[in-house]
């Protein structure tokens, strides 16, 4: 299938260039390591190319219905960011060829599957996981790029102005090295071919809600509600379950707290 070729090409590019990409992350964004010289050109976060860079949306525009007013709130400092401005640098080939092909595939299987009388096959489930893990990798890179800036609901501390949001998390002990380790883990997930052992970590719901909804916790889980397709997804990035029912129960516990 074409999607298999595109995912393979993406895995190979990321695997071959992972070291250069991580060195660039360290140089640009990690305190005490990052260079004061910001003149070096940005690179693609999938292949490390400096040529023909584009702005890749962390969440695809079709998911949030290309609405410029929809935004998410970062729990760490209460800052708001619109989805349409939530982008990272990706070269034109990775963006328009590989990532776009993955998204077109996801849209097609969502359109063709009515959860009232059918379900996704194993191959489709694994490819949905591939797509969600690509989103996690993009979010990890986004949050290491975002600075701990002042928000409407939190006090601004001058000495934190250059600290990336991803580091300002109690669950990783505010550790730059742990934040970088999580990026590497997300990167490694994207480069792994089989997702058979992760299928129980993906919970798919039928929904009749009319509004897009999203929440996410780095290196833990993501929830996406896509009213256009009548589908909601909950995926645990780093937890595995004996069966989907166990994952569903845990997902519902989290949804009931957040939603």
Backbone bond lengths (Angstrom), bond angles and torsions (degrees), N, CA, C in turn:
res aa  C-N    CA-C-N  psi(-1)  N-CA   C-N-CA  omega(-1)  CA-C   N-CA-C  phi
1 X - - - 1.459 - - 1.524 110.48 -
2 X 1.328 117.50 150.97 1.453 123.04 178.71 1.520 111.13 -59.95
3 X 1.336 117.76 -39.62 1.467 120.78 -178.46 1.514 110.69 -62.76
4 X 1.320 117.78 -35.80 1.472 120.78 177.93 1.522 111.16 -63.48
5 X 1.325 116.15 -40.16 1.467 120.86 179.55 1.532 110.01 -66.66
6 X 1.330 116.72 -44.25 1.461 120.52 -179.06 1.532 111.03 -63.70
7 X 1.326 117.23 -43.89 1.461 120.22 179.31 1.525 110.92 -65.84
8 X 1.333 116.38 -38.02 1.466 120.02 177.79 1.524 110.55 -63.55
9 X 1.332 116.86 -44.77 1.459 120.89 179.28 1.532 110.64 -61.04
10 X 1.335 116.09 -40.70 1.464 120.54 179.42 1.529 110.76 -65.05
11 X 1.323 116.40 -43.17 1.470 120.46 178.90 1.525 111.30 -61.80
12 X 1.320 115.93 -44.20 1.468 120.36 -178.29 1.530 110.42 -63.87
13 X 1.329 116.73 -46.23 1.467 120.28 -179.49 1.529 110.97 -60.11
14 X 1.317 115.96 -45.17 1.464 119.44 -177.92 1.519 111.23 -68.55
15 X 1.328 116.47 -40.52 1.468 120.26 -179.54 1.541 110.47 -64.33
16 X 1.313 116.54 -42.76 1.466 120.78 -177.18 1.531 112.50 -69.69
17 X 1.327 116.51 -26.51 1.464 119.90 -174.06 1.527 113.57 -114.79
18 X 1.320 116.84 10.20 1.469 120.45 -175.16 1.527 112.71 -59.27
19 X 1.324 117.10 -40.75 1.472 120.15 -178.35 1.519 111.09 -64.41
20 X 1.329 117.02 -45.41 1.468 120.64 179.70 1.520 111.23 -63.66
21 X 1.339 116.28 -39.09 1.462 121.05 179.43 1.527 110.26 -64.48
22 X 1.330 117.18 -45.40 1.458 120.57 -179.69 1.529 111.41 -67.86
23 X 1.318 117.99 -36.77 1.467 120.19 175.87 1.525 110.64 -61.85
24 X 1.330 116.30 -37.22 1.466 120.91 178.13 1.525 110.46 -67.25
25 X 1.330 117.26 -40.90 1.469 121.42 176.98 1.526 110.05 -59.61
26 X 1.328 116.57 -47.29 1.465 121.06 -179.47 1.536 110.97 -61.79
27 X 1.317 115.75 -44.94 1.461 120.91 -177.03 1.526 111.99 -64.10
28 X 1.323 116.46 -37.96 1.456 120.58 -173.86 1.527 114.49 -88.38
29 X 1.347 116.72 -35.48 1.458 118.07 -161.66 1.526 117.20 -126.10
30 X 1.317 118.17 -12.86 1.467 118.76 -175.88 1.526 110.12 -96.73
31 X 1.340 117.85 121.17 1.465 121.34 -178.97 1.527 112.03 -54.66
32 X 1.324 115.79 145.96 1.474 125.77 179.24 1.535 112.52 73.62
33 X 1.339 116.32 -12.34 1.465 120.01 176.15 1.522 109.96 -112.04
34 X 1.319 114.98 -37.03 1.463 119.93 -173.70 1.522 111.75 -62.52
35 X 1.303 114.65 145.11 1.458 122.08 -179.58 1.521 110.53 -84.13
36 X 1.309 115.68 147.61 1.467 119.55 176.10 1.520 110.49 -75.92
37 X 1.304 116.29 -17.31 1.464 121.22 178.72 1.519 109.41 -83.25
38 X 1.319 117.19 103.03 1.461 122.36 -178.50 1.532 111.84 -97.52
39 X 1.333 116.09 15.36 1.467 119.36 -175.45 1.527 112.53 -77.98
40 X 1.336 116.90 -19.06 1.460 119.36 179.85 1.525 109.99 -60.58
41 X 1.310 115.27 135.66 1.462 120.34 -177.34 1.516 111.37 -66.11
42 X 1.325 116.02 144.52 1.462 121.71 176.74 1.532 109.99 -61.31
43 X 1.323 115.94 159.96 1.468 120.25 176.82 1.521 110.12 -125.78
44 X 1.313 115.51 159.51 1.458 121.63 175.03 1.524 108.49 -67.96
45 X 1.310 117.39 134.11 1.464 121.20 -175.92 1.530 112.70 -82.28
46 X 1.323 116.48 4.07 1.463 120.49 174.90 1.525 112.82 -114.13
47 X 1.326 118.17 -32.66 1.472 119.61 -177.09 1.519 113.66 -129.11
48 X 1.333 117.21 -3.88 1.472 123.74 177.65 1.527 114.12 71.57
49 X 1.314 118.40 8.36 1.460 120.66 177.58 1.527 110.82 -68.66
50 X 1.340 116.15 145.99 1.462 121.36 174.68 1.523 111.83 -98.56
51 X 1.305 116.61 -2.61 1.459 121.16 -173.54 1.526 112.50 -93.81
52 X 1.326 115.46 142.26 1.467 122.79 172.54 1.533 112.56 51.50
53 X 1.332 115.70 49.80 1.461 119.17 -179.44 1.529 111.27 -73.44
54 X 1.310 115.10 141.75 1.459 122.26 177.39 1.526 108.60 -124.90
55 X 1.317 115.92 171.15 1.461 121.58 176.23 1.528 108.80 -98.32
56 X 1.318 115.08 107.30 1.459 121.13 -179.77 1.519 109.65 -91.26
57 X 1.335 116.58 124.35 1.459 120.70 178.06 1.528 110.21 -70.02
58 X 1.319 116.12 133.41 1.458 120.76 179.33 1.521 109.91 -63.79
59 X 1.316 116.76 -47.48 1.465 121.41 167.42 1.523 107.26 -102.20
60 X 1.324 118.51 130.10 1.468 120.18 -177.40 1.527 111.80 -60.74
61 X 1.326 114.72 146.74 1.467 120.31 -176.05 1.526 112.13 -59.21
62 X 1.331 116.82 -35.00 1.465 118.60 -179.35 1.536 111.50 -66.49
63 X 1.330 116.85 -25.90 1.467 119.97 -179.23 1.530 110.76 -69.14
64 X 1.351 116.98 -44.04 1.473 119.36 178.89 1.524 111.06 -97.37
65 X 1.337 115.67 18.56 1.460 124.32 172.93 1.530 111.78 60.76
66 X 1.340 115.53 28.68 1.457 122.58 175.57 1.531 113.24 53.57
67 X 1.324 115.46 32.45 1.462 120.78 -179.06 1.529 109.65 -88.64
68 X 1.325 116.69 123.10 1.466 120.99 -176.47 1.525 112.86 -76.13
69 X 1.334 117.41 -10.40 1.463 120.14 -177.41 1.530 113.33 -99.43
70 X 1.318 116.87 -12.44 1.465 118.92 -179.37 1.526 109.74 -75.99
71 X 1.314 115.66 139.52 1.458 120.03 -174.94 1.518 110.36 -145.16
72 X 1.318 115.48 165.16 1.455 120.77 172.06 1.524 108.25 -120.79
73 X 1.330 115.61 158.52 1.462 121.84 -178.85 1.525 108.85 -112.87
74 X 1.316 116.64 130.25 1.459 121.42 177.84 1.525 109.34 -83.37
75 X 1.325 116.62 120.46 1.456 121.01 -177.35 1.530 112.84 -59.61
76 X 1.315 116.97 -33.48 1.464 121.50 -172.41 1.525 112.64 -60.65
77 X 1.344 117.16 -42.54 1.464 118.43 -179.69 1.530 112.93 -135.04
78 X 1.326 116.41 10.37 1.461 120.20 175.94 1.509 114.94 71.43
79 X 1.319 118.49 13.69 1.457 120.59 -178.43 1.524 110.92 -78.23
80 X 1.339 114.96 147.01 1.457 121.66 -179.29 1.531 109.43 -103.26
81 X 1.320 115.55 144.02 1.459 120.10 176.68 1.517 108.85 -145.05
82 X 1.329 116.11 127.83 1.467 119.77 179.21 1.524 109.67 -73.30
83 X 1.330 115.44 145.99 1.463 120.39 -178.80 1.524 111.70 -63.29
84 X 1.332 116.92 -36.77 1.470 119.15 -175.08 1.528 112.12 -68.18
85 X 1.343 118.07 -19.23 1.457 121.07 177.36 1.527 112.02 -102.51
86 X 1.315 116.09 6.05 1.459 121.03 -178.31 1.523 108.28 -93.23
87 X 1.349 115.24 90.49 1.460 121.04 -173.47 1.527 111.49 -134.23
88 X 1.312 114.90 161.57 1.466 122.75 173.96 1.531 107.91 -135.13
89 X 1.345 117.88 160.12 1.474 119.34 -177.54 1.533 113.10 -78.24
90 X 1.322 115.29 125.36 1.468 122.49 177.65 1.523 107.43 -139.48
91 X 1.316 117.18 137.23 1.464 119.62 -178.80 1.528 110.74 -67.57
92 X 1.323 116.02 161.09 1.464 121.54 -175.97 1.524 111.97 -60.16
93 X 1.331 117.43 -37.83 1.469 119.59 -178.84 1.524 111.27 -67.96
94 X 1.315 117.11 -48.35 1.476 119.54 178.90 1.523 110.94 -62.96
95 X 1.333 115.99 -37.74 1.461 119.95 -177.35 1.527 111.32 -74.30
96 X 1.327 116.13 -59.42 1.461 120.86 -170.82 1.522 113.85 -79.83
97 X 1.310 117.02 -20.85 1.460 121.08 -179.37 1.538 111.31 -99.80
98 X 1.322 116.49 -62.76 1.471 119.89 -172.43 1.529 113.14 -79.33
99 X 1.330 117.45 -57.13 1.466 119.99 -176.49 1.528 111.70 -65.84
100 X 1.305 116.98 -39.45 1.470 119.82 178.23 1.528 111.60 -63.76
101 X 1.336 116.49 -36.54 1.466 120.00 178.01 1.523 111.11 -65.38
102 X 1.329 116.19 -40.49 1.464 120.22 177.52 1.524 110.10 -62.52
103 X 1.321 116.98 -44.84 1.462 120.38 -179.02 1.530 111.39 -66.84
104 X 1.329 117.30 -39.15 1.473 120.02 177.70 1.517 110.78 -62.19
105 X 1.311 116.01 -38.94 1.463 120.88 176.80 1.528 110.49 -63.52
106 X 1.324 116.89 -46.94 1.472 120.82 -179.70 1.528 110.48 -60.57
107 X 1.321 116.83 -44.71 1.467 120.42 177.94 1.525 110.45 -58.94
108 X 1.312 117.03 -43.05 1.468 120.68 -176.27 1.533 111.64 -65.01
109 X 1.340 117.70 -42.09 1.474 118.01 -179.11 1.524 111.07 -74.39
110 X 1.337 117.36 -29.48 1.463 119.28 174.70 1.529 110.64 -66.91
111 X 1.329 116.19 -40.64 1.468 120.81 179.24 1.524 111.89 -65.87
112 X 1.324 115.73 -36.63 1.467 120.67 -172.38 1.523 113.62 -88.55
113 X 1.327 118.10 -2.13 1.459 120.75 -176.82 1.523 110.71 -116.00
114 X 1.314 115.59 114.68 1.459 122.19 175.18 1.530 107.41 -99.54
115 X 1.311 116.37 110.05 1.459 120.28 -174.20 1.522 113.15 -66.19
116 X 1.337 117.28 -9.14 1.468 119.97 176.99 1.524 111.80 -71.13
117 X 1.342 115.94 -27.39 1.466 117.53 -176.63 1.531 114.18 -139.60
118 X 1.330 117.78 7.14 1.467 119.62 179.27 1.517 109.96 -153.77
119 X 1.328 116.12 176.16 1.456 120.80 179.12 1.526 108.50 -150.11
120 X 1.309 115.90 171.12 1.457 121.26 -179.60 1.525 110.56 -78.34
121 X 1.321 116.88 145.64 1.463 119.36 175.29 1.532 109.23 -81.43
122 X 1.327 116.78 175.33 1.464 120.97 -175.18 1.526 112.86 -61.59
123 X 1.314 115.99 -39.66 1.463 119.49 179.25 1.525 110.74 -63.87
124 X 1.321 116.66 -43.67 1.465 120.74 178.92 1.527 111.41 -64.33
125 X 1.330 116.70 -40.28 1.465 120.27 178.20 1.524 111.21 -60.96
126 X 1.327 116.05 -42.85 1.458 119.12 179.48 1.535 111.49 -66.09
127 X 1.309 116.65 -35.01 1.465 119.26 179.01 1.522 112.04 -73.27
128 X 1.324 117.86 -31.82 1.475 120.93 172.01 1.528 109.29 -62.02
129 X 1.332 115.99 -41.61 1.469 120.56 177.37 1.522 110.51 -63.10
130 X 1.335 116.93 -43.70 1.471 120.20 175.87 1.527 110.28 -53.69
131 X 1.316 116.09 -47.14 1.467 121.47 -178.02 1.524 110.93 -62.54
132 X 1.328 117.78 -45.40 1.462 121.61 -179.44 1.528 111.19 -66.48
133 X 1.321 117.18 -32.98 1.465 119.57 178.50 1.525 111.83 -74.60
134 X 1.314 117.02 -28.57 1.459 120.60 171.68 1.528 109.72 -64.77
135 X 1.329 116.73 -41.87 1.463 121.57 177.45 1.525 110.38 -61.15
136 X 1.331 117.19 -43.20 1.467 120.27 178.62 1.522 111.14 -60.96
137 X 1.312 117.07 -44.10 1.470 120.95 178.60 1.527 110.04 -59.76
138 X 1.317 116.61 -43.17 1.462 120.19 178.97 1.531 111.00 -64.59
139 X 1.326 117.20 -39.52 1.462 120.32 178.10 1.524 111.40 -65.43
140 X 1.329 116.83 -40.16 1.456 119.55 177.96 1.533 110.46 -58.61
141 X 1.325 116.60 -43.07 1.458 120.76 -179.90 1.527 111.61 -70.84
142 X 1.318 116.18 -35.57 1.461 119.86 176.81 1.526 110.85 -61.01
143 X 1.333 116.42 -47.94 1.457 120.51 -173.12 1.528 113.21 -72.52
144 X 1.333 117.98 -23.69 1.462 119.61 173.93 1.530 110.21 -77.36
145 X 1.330 116.40 -18.52 1.463 121.64 178.97 1.525 112.33 -88.71
146 X 1.328 116.51 -27.74 1.469 120.38 -177.51 1.529 110.11 -80.17
147 X 1.316 116.25 138.62 1.454 120.88 -179.50 1.525 111.06 -96.14
148 X 1.329 114.81 155.95 1.458 121.21 -178.90 1.527 108.91 -77.20
149 X 1.309 116.07 77.49 1.465 121.60 -176.01 1.526 111.51 -90.59
150 X 1.299 115.62 166.75 1.459 121.87 -179.80 1.526 110.57 -65.44
151 X 1.322 116.17 141.18 1.459 120.59 175.04 1.526 108.75 -125.40
152 X 1.312 115.91 172.61 1.459 120.76 -178.78 1.518 112.40 -65.40
153 X 1.340 116.08 -27.81 1.461 119.47 -171.77 1.525 114.04 -109.57
154 X 1.318 118.64 9.33 1.463 119.18 -178.94 1.516 111.32 -142.54
155 X 1.298 116.17 154.44 1.456 122.07 179.77 1.524 110.50 -75.04
156 X 1.311 115.37 141.34 1.468 120.02 178.90 1.519 109.70 -94.38
157 X 1.303 116.47 128.89 1.455 121.71 178.35 1.526 108.30 -113.04
158 X 1.323 116.15 119.99 1.457 121.94 -173.39 1.524 112.74 -55.33
159 X 1.330 117.18 -42.61 1.465 119.29 -174.39 1.529 113.28 -71.85
160 X 1.352 116.66 -8.22 1.458 120.60 177.65 1.533 112.61 -97.63
161 X 1.319 116.86 3.95 1.461 120.51 -169.98 1.533 113.36 -62.19
162 X 1.341 117.77 -28.83 1.463 120.35 -177.57 1.529 112.88 -103.32
163 X 1.329 117.31 9.32 1.460 120.81 -179.48 1.526 109.18 -87.67
164 X 1.332 118.67 126.85 1.463 120.62 177.80 1.527 111.86 -63.55
165 X 1.321 115.66 147.87 1.460 121.28 179.60 1.527 111.00 -57.40
166 X 1.323 117.65 -39.47 1.469 120.51 -174.84 1.525 112.76 -63.49
167 X 1.330 117.00 -22.98 1.469 120.25 179.63 1.524 111.24 -83.09
168 X 1.330 117.34 -26.43 1.457 121.44 -175.57 1.530 111.90 -81.94
169 X 1.334 115.57 55.96 1.476 120.87 -179.14 1.524 110.12 -127.11
170 X 1.322 115.55 128.47 1.462 120.10 -178.63 1.523 111.82 -64.22
171 X 1.362 116.84 -33.31 1.468 119.37 -174.92 1.525 113.17 -70.69
172 X 1.337 117.45 -11.84 1.475 120.15 173.30 1.538 110.00 -115.53
173 X 1.332 115.86 16.69 1.475 121.81 176.42 1.525 112.61 60.39
174 X 1.339 116.37 30.55 1.469 121.71 178.79 1.531 111.22 53.48
175 X 1.314 115.13 37.95 1.459 121.36 -173.38 1.528 111.86 -100.60
176 X 1.344 118.51 119.58 1.474 120.67 174.83 1.525 112.25 -58.62
177 X 1.338 117.40 -39.62 1.464 120.02 -177.46 1.527 111.01 -65.58
178 X 1.348 117.04 -37.27 1.464 119.88 178.70 1.527 111.01 -70.97
179 X 1.328 116.43 -35.49 1.471 119.68 176.52 1.524 110.34 -63.39
180 X 1.323 116.63 -41.83 1.464 120.94 178.64 1.525 110.47 -67.16
181 X 1.329 116.87 -39.08 1.469 120.85 177.29 1.521 110.94 -59.59
182 X 1.328 116.92 -39.02 1.467 120.22 179.29 1.527 111.34 -67.14
183 X 1.315 117.73 -35.26 1.463 120.13 175.22 1.525 109.66 -63.30
184 X 1.324 115.74 -43.76 1.471 119.76 179.23 1.527 110.92 -62.90
185 X 1.328 117.45 -38.49 1.466 120.60 177.35 1.522 110.92 -63.45
186 X 1.334 116.51 -43.86 1.465 120.79 179.01 1.519 110.24 -63.75
187 X 1.320 115.62 -40.07 1.466 121.02 177.53 1.525 110.70 -62.55
188 X 1.324 116.64 -43.53 1.461 121.17 -179.79 1.524 111.32 -63.39
189 X 1.329 117.08 -39.17 1.474 119.86 178.87 1.529 110.60 -58.82
190 X 1.318 116.18 -43.93 1.467 120.27 -178.36 1.526 110.88 -62.46
191 X 1.326 117.64 -31.83 1.468 120.87 -176.35 1.528 113.45 -85.19
192 X 1.327 117.69 -4.04 1.461 120.99 179.09 1.521 110.57 -88.09
193 X 1.334 116.11 132.03 1.465 120.81 -174.58 1.527 113.01 -74.47
194 X 1.320 117.34 -55.45 1.463 120.41 -174.09 1.521 111.80 -86.97
195 X 1.326 115.12 137.06 1.460 121.73 176.13 1.533 110.94 -120.06
196 X 1.333 115.77 19.72 1.463 120.15 -177.76 1.524 112.32 -58.65
197 X 1.331 116.06 -38.23 1.471 119.27 -178.31 1.515 112.58 -76.65
198 X 1.334 117.36 -6.83 1.461 121.76 -179.39 1.525 113.47 -103.13
199 X 1.335 117.09 -2.94 1.462 119.00 -172.03 1.524 113.24 -62.58
200 X 1.335 117.82 -33.81 1.466 119.51 178.40 1.525 112.75 -69.87
201 X 1.349 116.67 -11.66 1.470 120.81 179.15 1.521 112.31 -86.61
202 X 1.324 116.70 -5.15 1.464 122.16 179.51 1.522 109.58 -104.65
203 X 1.327 115.62 121.80 1.464 121.90 178.05 1.528 107.89 -113.59
204 X 1.321 116.23 128.66 1.468 121.17 -179.16 1.515 109.51 -119.53
205 X 1.329 116.26 125.40 1.456 122.90 -178.49 1.525 110.28 -112.84
206 X 1.307 115.59 148.39 1.459 120.84 166.20 1.523 107.20 -85.04
207 X 1.324 117.43 134.18 1.462 120.06 -179.07 1.527 111.15 -133.16
208 X 1.324 114.94 147.85 1.460 121.23 175.86 1.524 111.11 -113.04
209 X 1.313 116.32 3.23 1.463 119.65 177.60 1.521 110.29 -61.95
210 X 1.307 116.20 147.02 1.461 120.90 -173.86 1.529 113.51 -96.46
211 X 1.324 117.32 -6.73 1.456 119.79 -174.40 1.530 112.08 -116.73
212 X 1.323 114.80 142.22 1.459 121.19 173.37 1.522 109.50 -63.15
213 X 1.329 116.27 139.01 1.464 119.90 177.45 1.517 108.98 -143.79
214 X 1.333 114.09 144.80 1.463 119.72 -175.62 1.519 110.63 -150.38
215 X 1.329 116.43 137.64 1.460 120.37 162.12 1.522 108.62 -149.04
216 X 1.325 114.82 159.66 1.452 119.50 -166.65 1.522 109.31 -157.02
217 X 1.324 116.49 144.92 1.458 122.01 175.59 1.524 107.28 -132.84
218 X 1.332 116.57 120.46 1.459 120.99 -174.11 1.525 112.45 -51.80
219 X 1.319 115.48 132.04 1.463 123.89 176.28 1.524 112.82 61.40
220 X 1.330 116.79 19.70 1.465 119.07 -178.44 1.526 111.43 -131.45
221 X 1.330 117.57 -68.06 1.459 118.23 -176.86 1.521 111.65 -154.46
222 X 1.332 114.72 165.85 1.464 122.59 174.16 1.522 108.38 -140.04
223 X 1.332 116.24 142.82 1.462 122.32 172.66 1.522 107.84 -125.94
224 X 1.326 115.80 127.86 1.460 122.50 178.33 1.520 109.10 -130.63
225 X 1.315 116.95 124.65 1.467 121.30 175.27 1.523 107.90 -111.82
226 X 1.329 115.75 119.92 1.455 122.35 -173.34 1.527 109.53 -117.03
227 X 1.338 117.38 88.12 1.473 120.90 -173.77 1.521 114.38 -60.54
228 X 1.329 116.49 -28.94 1.469 120.32 -179.68 1.519 111.40 -58.91
229 X 1.331 116.68 -30.48 1.460 121.51 -178.12 1.526 112.81 -109.68
230 X 1.334 117.36 -1.56 1.463 120.78 -178.51 1.517 112.31 65.90
231 X 1.341 116.83 31.02 1.459 122.42 -173.88 1.526 110.65 -127.80
232 X 1.321 116.18 139.15 1.456 122.21 169.59 1.527 108.22 -125.31
233 X 1.318 116.12 141.22 1.464 122.09 -176.97 1.523 109.99 -123.03
234 X 1.308 115.85 136.83 1.471 120.87 171.80 1.521 106.31 -130.62
235 X 1.322 115.66 122.84 1.467 119.59 -177.86 1.525 110.96 -130.87
236 X 1.331 115.37 131.88 1.456 122.22 176.41 1.527 108.71 -95.14
237 X 1.325 116.41 113.22 1.455 120.53 -176.22 1.525 113.25 -68.59
238 X 1.314 116.90 -39.58 1.464 119.60 -170.52 1.522 113.93 -119.75
239 X 1.327 117.52 10.03 1.471 120.67 178.30 1.530 109.45 -118.61
240 X 1.322 115.18 142.37 1.462 120.35 176.53 1.521 109.71 -119.62
241 X 1.338 115.42 149.29 1.455 121.67 -174.59 1.528 110.27 -128.67
242 X 1.321 114.86 152.14 1.467 119.72 178.95 1.518 111.27 -68.75
243 X 1.324 116.57 -31.28 1.465 121.18 178.60 1.514 109.53 -151.16
244 X 1.334 115.99 163.56 1.461 121.66 -177.38 1.525 111.25 -66.52
245 X 1.332 117.11 -31.00 1.465 120.54 -179.24 1.522 110.78 -61.57
246 X 1.336 117.23 -40.42 1.467 120.35 176.98 1.524 110.80 -63.24
247 X 1.327 116.29 -41.96 1.469 120.69 177.98 1.530 110.58 -64.51
248 X 1.328 116.05 -40.10 1.465 120.04 179.57 1.518 111.10 -62.99
249 X 1.327 116.83 -42.50 1.468 120.23 179.85 1.526 110.82 -62.40
250 X 1.325 116.54 -42.13 1.459 120.20 179.10 1.525 110.60 -68.69
251 X 1.319 116.28 -39.06 1.467 120.18 178.63 1.529 110.63 -62.62
252 X 1.333 117.00 -43.77 1.456 121.04 -179.89 1.533 111.19 -64.00
253 X 1.297 115.95 -35.66 1.469 120.42 176.96 1.534 110.69 -60.70
254 X 1.331 115.87 -43.45 1.453 121.07 179.20 1.531 110.74 -71.00
255 X 1.330 116.64 -44.35 1.467 120.77 179.97 1.531 111.43 -58.83
256 X 1.316 117.12 -42.58 1.460 121.49 -179.43 1.522 112.46 -64.17
257 X 1.334 116.92 -27.17 1.459 120.77 177.17 1.524 111.87 -80.67
258 X 1.335 116.20 -36.21 1.462 120.57 -171.20 1.523 113.21 -95.06
259 X 1.311 116.32 -41.74 1.462 122.19 -169.88 1.532 109.84 -72.92
